[in-house]
Amino acid sequence: MTNPPASSISWDELPLRPELKSEHPYGAPQLDVPVAINVNENPYPPSDQLITALTRALGQAATALNRYPDREATALRAGLAAYLGDGLTSEQVWAANGSNEIMIQLLTAFAGPGRSVMTFSPSYSMYPEYARDTNTKYRELPRRADFSIDWDQARQAIVADQPAILVLARPNNPTGNGLKLAEIETALALTTGLVLVDEAYQEFSGQPSAISLLAKHGRLVVTRTMSKAFAYAGVRLGYAAAAPVVIDALRVVRLPYHLSTLTQVAGVIALEHTESLLAQVDHLSGLRDQTIGRLRALGYEAVDSQANFFLLGRFADRHQVWQRLLDQGVLVRETGPAGYLRVSVGTDDDMERFIAALLSAAPVVARKAHP
Ligand SMILES: *Cc1c(COP(=O)(O)O)cnc(C)c1O
């Protein structure tokens, strides 16, 4: 038996699960650039008022950091239930370190070996990773060319597979298109499994939340996050609304004391400042539509979106366009269907700098205004 040292041991010499051997960690490049419009963050930092309240509350909480946090996140869940409205109680609400953690808890509790998760591609690149990590079979059904879902076609596959969890991102990432409440009810009628509606970008959509369907549908789970509209990505706080028994199942699989005291306090303070945190949502949605309109007028293809990002294309060599934008200090995301780049809506100034950079990075052939 050889004993390779830590400095040189490789994956091949470790009992790593074979399916992980060719995998890479998730992640868009984190680069320090003037215009970071790549991971759908809200570009506006917290208000001074919020920072003051947060600093005070965290200081107070720090005096008890020798103790474990409240395992049930009681105050935070009560605050989230009140924020979500629709008559929700704390027992119907759950919170974790980002909605990503909630989703992996859902797969841990409801999926796993011998079970499957199904979604419609293209969609969020983390879904297959949750499936991989929980040993769950993962199946993607194709979307139509306009990224909508063909329910007649989906019906057969859903009925045949009976996935443990059917995942619907609404609005979808990376395409930005929405989903009608009636379509969610169609999905619920087709499966005996859970229907997970990922509403990470709900606040930008101007549409009613799927939470309004919870009263009628016990197998529906709606996840939300403070990472996007709430401008609180650094806190890592996601939440879910579902039937109390679904939440109980998540409580079974969560890690002990999974949500730190500091995170819980930061969440409670955020809920006391929803007005200022969400203040820019309407502006960002308007700027999104305006930017899409400008890009189209310039001759680019930009896809309508209900989120705080949109697809831009189509480029013969999208990596080259991505690199040329980056060379000018503009970081977008190289993701989505072939030929497209995904652009987050930043500040007004970000959008000006992005469009200026794009015009030199990818001059539009069709834009032959000058003879
Ligand atoms: C950003 C995003 C999330 C949110 O992730 P957090 O873990 O809450 O930061 C969830 N789903 C989709 C589709 C997203 O794009």
The ligand as a MOL file (V3000), in Angstrom:
LIG
                    3D

  0  0  0     0  0            999 V3000
M  V30 BEGIN CTAB
M  V30 COUNTS 15 15 0 0 0
M  V30 BEGIN ATOM
M  V30 1 C -30.2330 32.7020 -8.2840 0
M  V30 2 C -31.1420 31.5400 -8.3550 0
M  V30 3 C -31.5560 30.8930 -7.1980 0
M  V30 4 C -31.1870 31.4500 -5.8550 0
M  V30 5 O -30.1600 30.8940 -5.2660 0
M  V30 6 P -29.7860 31.2850 -3.7580 0
M  V30 7 O -29.1870 30.0170 -3.2830 0
M  V30 8 O -31.0480 31.6210 -3.0410 0
M  V30 9 O -28.8450 32.4370 -3.8520 0
M  V30 10 C -32.4470 29.8590 -7.2960 0
M  V30 11 N -32.9230 29.4650 -8.4840 0
M  V30 12 C -32.5670 30.0670 -9.6130 0
M  V30 13 C -33.1700 29.6320 -10.8970 0
M  V30 14 C -31.6520 31.1130 -9.5830 0
M  V30 15 O -31.2870 31.6880 -10.7180 0
M  V30 END ATOM
M  V30 BEGIN BOND
M  V30 1 1 1 2
M  V30 2 1 2 3
M  V30 3 2 2 14
M  V30 4 1 3 4
M  V30 5 2 3 10
M  V30 6 1 4 5
M  V30 7 1 5 6
M  V30 8 2 6 7
M  V30 9 1 6 8
M  V30 10 1 6 9
M  V30 11 1 10 11
M  V30 12 2 11 12
M  V30 13 1 12 13
M  V30 14 1 12 14
M  V30 15 1 14 15
M  V30 END BOND
M  V30 END CTAB
M  END
